[in-house]
Every structure is written in structure tokens, then in C-alpha cells.
Amino acid sequence: MNTRRTSARLSPARRTALVCTALAAATAVGTAGCTWNGADVRSASESYTVKEKVTVVDIDAYAGDITLTAAGPERRTVGVTEDLEYDKTKPRTEHTVDGNTLRLSTDDCGGNGDTCAVGYTVAVPAAMDVRLKTGVGTVTVRGTAGKVSAHTDGGDIRMLKSRAPKVTADTGGGDVSATFAAAPSRVRAESGGGDVKVLLPRAEYAVNATTGGGTREVTVPTGSASPHKITARSGGGDVSVLPAP
């Protein structure tokens, strides 16, 4: 069944977080001077190391970018940096270890103010499974080899040099771009309206690629019996499944 995910309606705080993030990217400056209805945006940052033994990282951010990178083979801990942006009430963040899972989460600043975002920059052992979710923001995953689940209501998803065996990546309206360094067993990449591009190493793949309004391009070797299953869908953007460079 070909389902289409649409972007969730964004609150003023989430809309403002997206605008400020885009402004920072366009101007190569921070968002400390970004305003909404005349309110100055304040910022704070905290870094810490989680030394407990965990095999899964689960991040649930109200709004903000998530960047997760696989560290070297000697890495045994998880390094986290939280970058906060808000105009009235400071967002509350939590990090807890539940069994083998590290959970990172944020609130909505109590519903106060127009800007409320927490960006996460995380370094993990390469084999760790990750589950990443943000209301507004870009999700970037680099070099991991565990299972990946990534979702954003209103931003892009980027996967670089991935060795993940199973990947689910979906966005309400942004682009999805995934480049693999090893042939995955199962990939589902979906956007409500943006472009979807999956770049794969040499192998044969069972590909299901569809779009509601863009162009479709599949140039990898295909075979329905392949154990490597690739699903790429967009509600209105271009969809391409291509050989990795």
C-alpha cells in the first residue's frame, strides 16, 4: 500500500525554530539575534559523556537539528552536546538510561514563547542502533553500522557513508538523501513532498520507487528476488535509486 505522509501543522515555536535555523545557514552566523515578534532569542549549550553501557540511542526533540556521527572503533561511550535556543522559557532536556537504551528528550518550553529548540550533536560507537525524531530540523547520520530510524516533521534527512543494515527515514516535507558504503538489507526512504535519493554500492536490489508528481530514476541492477529491499517514495518530489560514486 502506497501511503503518503504529510507534514504536521507546526506550532509558532516550531515554525520559528525552522526560520532561525534557515537564517543561520544562509548567513553563516548564529541565531542569537534572531527575533520573532520582537523577542530576542537566547542560547545555551551543554556537553556531557554517557559512560553507561548502551546499545541504542533514542532522541525525541521537540524542535532542532540532530547530528549523529560514528566515532572510531575504540569508542565505548556516547558524547552529547545540547545547543538550546529560546526566547522566554528555557527548554527542559532529559537524558536517562533505560536498560540498554539511552533516551534524550526535550519539552516545548512549557508552551511559552515563540522560539524553542534543542539541537543535538552526538558521537556514538559505530555499531549502535539509533532512533531519531525531531519536530522541525535536519537529521544527519554519518558512518553508523547499526539499525537507523529517522523522522522529522519538517526538515531534511541526510545519511552519509552508512553501513546500516536496516534504515527507515521519513520526513513530512523535506528531502531524503542516503549514501551507503555497504549494501543494506532493507531501506524505506519517504518524503511527503521533497526529493528522495538513495545511492547504493554495487549489488542487485529489489526496488520499489514511486512518486506522486516528480521524476523516477532507477539505475542500480534490480531483481525481485534480491535480499536487498529498497523502498523510495515521495508525495511530489523526484525519486532516484542510483549507484554510489
ZIQUIFEN-V787770 format. One record per pair of residues at least 12 apart in sequence whose C-alpha atoms are under 10 Angstrom apart, sorted by the first residue. I is the first residue (numbers start at 1). J is the second residue. If there is no record, write none. Layout:
<<I/J> <I/J>>
//
This chain:
<<2/210> <2/211> <2/233> <2/234> <2/235> <3/190> <3/192> <3/233> <3/234> <3/235> <4/172> <4/190> <4/191> <4/192> <4/193> <4/211> <4/212> <4/233> <4/234> <4/235> <4/236> <5/153> <5/170> <5/171> <5/172> <5/173> <5/190> <5/191> <5/192> <5/193> <5/233> <5/234> <5/235> <6/153> <6/154> <6/171> <6/172> <6/173> <6/191> <6/192> <6/193> <6/235> <7/135> <7/152> <7/153> <7/154> <7/155> <7/171> <7/172> <7/173> <7/174> <7/191> <7/192> <7/193> <8/135> <8/136> <8/152> <8/153> <8/154> <8/171> <8/172> <8/173> <9/135> <9/153> <9/154> <10/135> <10/136> <10/153> <10/154> <11/111> <11/114> <11/115> <11/135> <12/36> <12/111> <12/113> <12/114> <12/115> <12/116> <13/36> <13/62> <13/63> <13/86> <13/87> <13/108> <13/109> <13/111> <13/112> <13/113> <13/114> <13/115> <13/116> <13/117> <13/136> <14/62> <14/63> <14/64> <14/108> <14/114> <14/115> <14/116> <14/117> <14/135> <14/136> <14/137> <14/153> <14/154> <15/63> <15/114> <15/115> <15/116> <15/135> <15/136> <15/154> <16/34> <16/35> <16/36> <16/63> <16/86> <16/114> <16/115> <16/116> <16/117> <16/136> <17/31> <17/34> <17/36> <17/63> <17/64> <17/65> <17/85> <17/86> <17/114> <17/115> <17/116> <17/117> <17/118> <17/135> <17/136> <17/137> <18/63> <18/64> <18/65> <18/115> <18/117> <18/135> <18/136> <18/137> <18/138> <18/154> <18/155> <19/31> <19/34> <19/35> <19/36> <19/115> <19/136> <20/32> <20/33> <20/34> <20/35> <20/36> <20/41> <20/85> <20/115> <20/117> <21/34> <21/64> <21/65> <21/117> <21/136> <21/137> <21/138> <22/137> <30/43> <31/43> <31/85> <32/44> <32/85> <32/86> <32/87> <34/85> <34/87> <34/115> <35/87> <35/114> <35/115> <36/87> <36/113> <36/114> <36/115> <37/113> <37/114> <38/87> <39/86> <39/87> <39/88> <39/113> <39/114> <39/115> <40/86> <40/87> <40/88> <40/115> <41/84> <41/85> <41/86> <41/87> <41/88> <41/113> <41/114> <41/115> <41/116> <42/84> <42/85> <42/86> <42/87> <42/88> <42/89> <42/90> <42/115> <42/116> <43/83> <43/84> <43/85> <43/86> <43/87> <43/90> <43/117> <43/118> <44/82> <44/83> <44/84> <44/85> <44/86> <44/90> <44/118> <45/81> <45/82> <45/83> <45/84> <45/85> <45/118> <45/119> <45/120> <46/80> <46/81> <46/82> <46/83> <46/84> <46/120> <47/79> <47/80> <47/81> <47/82> <47/83> <47/120> <47/121> <47/122> <48/78> <48/79> <48/80> <48/81> <48/82> <48/122> <49/77> <49/78> <49/79> <49/80> <49/81> <49/122> <49/123> <50/76> <50/77> <50/78> <50/79> <50/80> <50/95> <50/96> <50/97> <50/102> <50/124> <51/76> <51/77> <51/78> <51/79> <52/76> <52/77> <52/78> <52/97> <52/99> <52/100> <52/101> <52/102> <53/76> <53/77> <53/78> <53/97> <53/99> <53/100> <53/101> <53/102> <54/76> <54/77> <54/78> <54/97> <54/98> <54/99> <54/100> <54/101> <54/102> <54/124> <54/125> <54/128> <54/129> <55/99> <55/100> <55/101> <55/102> <55/124> <55/125> <55/127> <55/128> <55/129> <55/130> <55/146> <56/97> <56/98> <56/99> <56/100> <56/101> <56/102> <56/103> <56/124> <56/127> <56/128> <56/129> <56/130> <56/131> <56/146> <56/147> <56/148> <57/78> <57/97> <57/100> <57/101> <57/102> <57/103> <57/104> <57/122> <57/124> <57/128> <57/129> <57/130> <57/131> <57/132> <57/148> <58/95> <58/97> <58/101> <58/102> <58/103> <58/104> <58/105> <58/129> <58/130> <58/131> <58/132> <58/133> <58/149> <59/95> <59/102> <59/103> <59/104> <59/105> <59/106> <59/120> <59/130> <59/131> <59/132> <59/133> <59/134> <59/150> <60/103> <60/104> <60/105> <60/106> <60/107> <60/131> <60/132> <60/133> <60/134> <60/135> <60/151> <61/93> <61/104> <61/105> <61/106> <61/107> <61/108> <61/117> <61/118> <61/119> <61/120> <61/132> <61/133> <61/134> <61/135> <61/136> <61/137> <61/152> <62/91> <62/105> <62/106> <62/107> <62/108> <62/109> <62/116> <62/117> <62/118> <62/119> <62/133> <62/134> <62/135> <62/136> <62/137> <63/85> <63/106> <63/107> <63/108> <63/115> <63/116> <63/117> <63/118> <63/119> <63/133> <63/134> <63/135> <63/136> <63/137> <63/138> <63/152> <63/153> <63/154> <64/82> <64/83> <64/84> <64/85> <64/106> <64/116> <64/117> <64/118> <64/119> <64/120> <64/133> <64/134> <64/135> <64/136> <64/137> <64/138> <64/139> <64/152> <64/155> <65/83> <65/117> <65/118> <65/119> <65/120> <65/121> <65/133> <65/134> <65/135> <65/136> <65/137> <65/138> <65/139> <65/140> <65/152> <65/155> <65/156> <65/157> <66/82> <66/118> <66/119> <66/120> <66/121> <66/122> <66/132> <66/133> <66/134> <66/137> <66/138> <66/139> <66/140> <66/141> <66/150> <66/152> <66/157> <67/81> <67/119> <67/120> <67/121> <67/122> <67/123> <67/132> <67/138> <67/139> <67/140> <67/141> <67/142> <67/158> <68/80> <68/120> <68/121> <68/122> <68/123> <68/124> <68/130> <68/132> <68/139> <68/140> <68/141> <68/142> <68/143> <68/144> <68/159> <69/121> <69/122> <69/123> <69/124> <69/125> <69/126> <69/140> <69/141> <69/142> <69/143> <69/144> <69/159> <69/160> <70/122> <70/123> <70/124> <70/125> <70/126> <70/127> <70/128> <70/141> <70/142> <70/143> <70/144> <70/145> <70/146> <70/162> <71/122> <71/123> <71/124> <71/125> <71/126> <71/127> <71/142> <71/143> <71/144> <72/123> <72/124> <72/125> <72/126> <72/143> <73/124> <73/125> <73/126> <73/127> <74/125> <74/126> <75/123> <75/124> <75/125> <75/126> <76/124> <76/125> <76/126> <77/123> <77/124> <77/125> <78/102> <78/122> <78/123> <78/124> <78/125> <78/128> <79/121> <79/122> <79/123> <79/124> <79/125> <80/95> <80/104> <80/120> <80/121> <80/122> <80/123> <80/124> <81/118> <81/119> <81/120> <81/121> <81/122> <81/123> <82/104> <82/117> <82/118> <82/119> <82/120> <82/121> <82/122> <83/117> <83/118> <83/119> <83/120> <83/121> <84/116> <84/117> <84/118> <84/119> <84/120> <85/115> <85/116> <85/117> <85/118> <85/119> <86/108> <86/109> <86/112> <86/113> <86/114> <86/115> <86/116> <86/117> <86/118> <87/109> <87/112> <87/113> <87/114> <87/115> <87/116> <87/117> <88/109> <88/110> <88/111> <88/112> <88/113> <88/114> <88/115> <88/116> <89/108> <89/109> <89/110> <89/111> <89/112> <89/113> <89/114> <89/115> <89/116> <90/107> <90/108> <90/109> <90/110> <90/112> <90/113> <90/115> <90/116> <90/117> <90/118> <91/106> <91/107> <91/108> <91/109> <91/110> <91/111> <91/112> <91/115> <91/116> <91/117> <91/118> <92/105> <92/106> <92/107> <92/108> <92/109> <92/110> <92/116> <92/118> <93/105> <93/106> <93/107> <93/108> <93/109> <93/118> <94/106> <94/107> <101/129> <101/130> <102/130> <103/131> <104/120> <104/132> <105/118> <105/120> <105/133> <105/134> <106/118> <106/119> <106/134> <117/134> <117/135> <117/136> <117/137> <118/134> <118/137> <119/134> <119/137> <119/138> <119/139> <120/139> <121/140> <122/141> <123/142> <124/144> <125/143> <125/144> <125/145> <125/146> <126/142> <126/143> <126/144> <126/145> <126/146> <126/162> <126/163> <126/164> <127/143> <127/144> <127/145> <127/146> <127/147> <127/163> <127/164> <128/144> <128/145> <128/146> <128/147> <128/148> <128/164> <129/144> <129/145> <129/146> <129/147> <129/148> <129/149> <129/164> <129/166> <130/144> <130/145> <130/146> <130/147> <130/148> <130/149> <130/150> <130/167> <131/147> <131/148> <131/149> <131/150> <131/151> <131/168> <132/148> <132/149> <132/150> <132/151> <132/152> <132/169> <133/149> <133/150> <133/151> <133/152> <133/153> <133/170> <133/171> <134/150> <134/151> <134/152> <134/153> <134/154> <134/155> <134/171> <135/151> <135/152> <135/153> <135/154> <135/155> <135/171> <135/172> <136/151> <136/152> <136/153> <136/154> <136/155> <136/156> <136/171> <136/172> <137/151> <137/152> <137/153> <137/154> <137/155> <137/156> <137/157> <137/174> <138/151> <138/152> <138/153> <138/154> <138/155> <138/156> <138/157> <138/158> <138/171> <138/174> <138/175> <138/176> <139/151> <139/152> <139/155> <139/156> <139/157> <139/158> <139/159> <139/169> <139/171> <139/176> <140/156> <140/157> <140/158> <140/159> <140/160> <140/177> <140/178> <141/157> <141/158> <141/159> <141/160> <141/161> <141/162> <141/178> <142/158> <142/159> <142/160> <142/161> <142/162> <142/163> <142/178> <142/179> <143/159> <143/160> <143/161> <143/162> <143/163> <143/164> <143/179> <143/180> <143/181> <144/159> <144/160> <144/161> <144/162> <144/163> <144/164> <144/165> <145/161> <145/162> <145/163> <145/164> <145/165> <145/166> <145/181> <145/182> <145/184> <146/162> <146/163> <146/164> <146/165> <146/166> <146/167> <147/163> <147/164> <147/165> <147/166> <147/167> <147/168> <147/184> <147/186> <148/162> <148/163> <148/164> <148/165> <148/166> <148/167> <148/168> <148/169> <148/187> <149/166> <149/167> <149/168> <149/169> <149/170> <149/188> <150/167> <150/168> <150/169> <150/170> <150/171> <150/189> <151/168> <151/169> <151/170> <151/171> <151/172> <151/190> <151/191> <152/169> <152/170> <152/171> <152/172> <152/173> <152/174> <152/191> <153/170> <153/171> <153/172> <153/173> <153/174> <153/191> <153/192> <154/171> <154/172> <154/173> <154/174> <154/175> <154/191> <154/192> <155/170> <155/171> <155/172> <155/173> <155/174> <155/175> <155/176> <155/191> <155/194> <156/169> <156/170> <156/171> <156/172> <156/173> <156/174> <156/175> <156/176> <156/177> <156/191> <156/194> <156/195> <156/196> <157/169> <157/170> <157/171> <157/174> <157/175> <157/176> <157/177> <157/178> <157/189> <157/190> <157/191> <157/196> <158/175> <158/176> <158/177> <158/178> <158/179> <158/197> <159/176> <159/177> <159/178> <159/179> <159/180> <159/198> <160/177> <160/178> <160/179> <160/180> <160/181> <160/199> <161/178> <161/179> <161/180> <161/181> <161/182> <161/199> <161/244> <162/178> <162/179> <162/180> <162/181> <162/182> <162/183> <162/184> <162/200> <163/179> <163/180> <163/181> <163/182> <163/183> <163/184> <164/180> <164/181> <164/182> <164/183> <164/184> <164/185> <164/186> <164/187> <165/180> <165/182> <165/183> <165/184> <165/185> <165/186> <165/187> <165/228> <166/183> <166/184> <166/185> <166/186> <166/187> <166/188> <166/228> <166/229> <166/230> <167/184> <167/185> <167/186> <167/187> <167/188> <167/189> <167/230> <168/186> <168/187> <168/188> <168/189> <168/190> <168/231> <169/187> <169/188> <169/189> <169/190> <169/191> <169/196> <169/232> <170/188> <170/189> <170/190> <170/191> <170/192> <170/196> <170/232> <170/233> <170/234> <171/189> <171/190> <171/191> <171/192> <171/193> <171/194> <171/196> <171/234> <172/190> <172/191> <172/192> <172/193> <172/194> <172/234> <172/235> <173/190> <173/191> <173/192> <173/193> <173/194> <173/195> <173/234> <173/235> <173/236> <173/237> <174/190> <174/191> <174/192> <174/193> <174/194> <174/195> <174/196> <174/234> <174/237> <175/189> <175/190> <175/191> <175/192> <175/193> <175/194> <175/195> <175/196> <175/197> <175/234> <175/237> <175/238> <175/239> <176/189> <176/190> <176/191> <176/194> <176/195> <176/196> <176/197> <176/198> <176/232> <176/233> <176/234> <176/239> <177/189> <177/195> <177/196> <177/197> <177/198> <177/199> <177/240> <178/196> <178/197> <178/198> <178/199> <178/200> <178/241> <178/244> <179/197> <179/198> <179/199> <179/200> <179/201> <179/242> <179/243> <179/244> <179/245> <180/198> <180/199> <180/200> <180/201> <180/243> <180/244> <181/199> <181/200> <181/201> <181/202> <181/244> <181/245> <182/200> <182/201> <182/202> <182/203> <183/199> <183/200> <183/201> <183/202> <183/203> <183/204> <183/205> <183/227> <183/228> <183/229> <184/200> <184/201> <184/203> <184/205> <184/227> <184/228> <184/229> <184/230> <185/205> <185/226> <185/227> <185/228> <185/229> <185/230> <186/205> <186/206> <186/227> <186/228> <186/229> <186/230> <186/231> <187/207> <187/228> <187/229> <187/230> <187/231> <187/232> <188/208> <188/209> <188/229> <188/230> <188/231> <188/232> <188/233> <189/209> <189/230> <189/231> <189/232> <189/233> <189/234> <189/239> <190/209> <190/210> <190/211> <190/231> <190/232> <190/233> <190/234> <190/235> <190/239> <191/211> <191/232> <191/233> <191/234> <191/235> <191/236> <191/237> <191/238> <191/239> <192/211> <192/212> <192/233> <192/234> <192/235> <192/236> <192/237> <193/211> <193/212> <193/213> <193/214> <193/233> <193/234> <193/235> <193/236> <193/237> <193/238> <194/211> <194/214> <194/233> <194/234> <194/235> <194/236> <194/237> <194/238> <194/239> <195/211> <195/214> <195/215> <195/232> <195/233> <195/234> <195/235> <195/236> <195/237> <195/238> <195/239> <195/240> <196/209> <196/210> <196/211> <196/216> <196/232> <196/233> <196/234> <196/237> <196/238> <196/239> <196/240> <196/241> <197/217> <197/218> <197/232> <197/233> <197/238> <197/239> <197/240> <197/241> <197/242> <198/218> <198/230> <198/231> <198/232> <198/239> <198/240> <198/241> <198/242> <198/243> <198/244> <199/219> <199/220> <199/240> <199/241> <199/242> <199/243> <199/244> <199/245> <200/220> <200/230> <200/241> <200/242> <200/243> <200/244> <200/245> <201/220> <201/242> <201/243> <201/244> <201/245> <202/220> <202/221> <202/242> <202/243> <202/244> <202/245> <203/220> <203/221> <203/222> <203/226> <203/228> <203/243> <204/220> <204/221> <204/222> <204/223> <204/224> <204/225> <204/226> <204/227> <204/228> <204/229> <205/220> <205/221> <205/222> <205/223> <205/224> <205/225> <205/226> <205/227> <205/228> <205/229> <205/230> <205/241> <206/220> <206/221> <206/222> <206/223> <206/224> <206/225> <206/226> <206/227> <206/228> <206/229> <206/230> <206/231> <207/220> <207/221> <207/222> <207/223> <207/224> <207/226> <207/228> <207/229> <207/230> <207/231> <207/232> <207/241> <208/224> <208/229> <208/230> <208/231> <208/232> <208/233> <208/241> <209/230> <209/231> <209/232> <209/233> <209/234> <209/238> <209/239> <209/240> <209/241> <210/231> <210/232> <210/233> <210/234> <210/235> <210/236> <210/237> <210/238> <210/239> <210/240> <211/232> <211/233> <211/234> <211/235> <211/236> <211/237> <211/238> <211/239> <211/240> <212/233> <212/234> <212/235> <212/236> <212/237> <212/238> <212/239> <213/234> <213/235> <213/236> <213/237> <213/238> <213/239> <214/234> <214/235> <214/236> <214/237> <214/238> <214/239> <215/234> <215/236> <215/237> <215/238> <215/239> <215/240> <216/232> <216/233> <216/234> <216/237> <216/238> <216/239> <216/240> <216/241> <217/238> <217/239> <217/240> <217/241> <217/242> <218/239> <218/240> <218/241> <218/242> <218/243> <219/240> <219/241> <219/242> <219/243> <220/240> <220/241> <220/242> <220/243> <220/244> <221/242> <221/243>>
//
